[in-house]
Amino acid sequence: MSKSKTLGWHLFLIVICLIAVLPVVFMLSNSFKTLRESYHSILQLIPLHPTLSNYKTLMQEVNLFGLIWNTFFMATLVTFGKIFSSMLAASAFQYYDFRWKKTLYFIFVATIFVPFTTIMIPNYLVIAKLNLLNTVVGVVLPQLCDATGIMLFTKALEKIPASLLEVAAIDGIPRWRIFVNLLIPMLRPNIISIGAMFFINSWNEYVWPTLILKDKNSFTLPLALQNYISSEGGTNFPLAMALSSIMIVVPLVIYILFQRFILNSISSTGLK
């Protein structure tokens, strides 16, 4: 490829990156504007009269640290639950022979394409029957298994030969120790990358917690954001942007810290 074509592709990628970053820049910019200025100059990158009043108002109106803790706590429980269940299921599909194994695996993978709206009401009815409405358990329980995680861990386990586990079993090592002391250390990069993906998705989850949580003391950040966004014209745009800016901090930090593991995991599993 010629230098001119290479330069052209680099410029094209830079433009695409700038377009992707612009919404975040506008969000941060508007979080430092007054309500009047945000409606008159929403696309102006630099606020004419920058202010921290929106962040101060959030601290006064909502229990911001409580919201952050609720979101973090629920996202952490969901992440660990998905990782644990996905690893167990992937180990069974990869190393054990049982009837209809391939059929069951493809059924699990096929559930990835089932829209959440089709299972939302059945899940809600089950949680209601269990008297788990307005509880953390009600939010977390239906999310403890993930077909995407099973698929990704199965692909990762393909690189670990079954003979290695058979040798450990012949030496009399219990299966749980093989799982904890052998598989988990070898899958550490995959656990980190998949766990980061699960955590970010759970951190931003809105629809399911909205159905289950009614007490404002148990709200997560996405639910609190809805208080400042109204389809009836009552949107407080700068406050919404300030809360959105706070929401992206934790996922952004996680992605920056584990970016190498995420990219390596995607490339190693062959996902595009």
Secondary structure, 3 states (H helix, E strand, C coil): CCHHHHHHHHHHHHHHHHHHHHHHHHHHHHCCCCHHHHHHCCCCCCCCCCCCHHHHHHHHHCCHHHHHHHHHHHHHHHHHHHHHHHHHHHHHHHHCCCCCHHHHHHHHHHHHHCCHHHHHHHHHHHHHHCCCCCCHHHHHHHHCCCHHHHHHHHHHHCCCCHHHHHHHHHCCCCHHHHHHHHHHHHCHHHHHHHHHHHHHHHHCCCHHHHHHCCCHHHCCHHHHHHHHCCCCCCCCHHHHHHHHHHHCHHHHHHHHHCHHHHHHHHHHHCCC
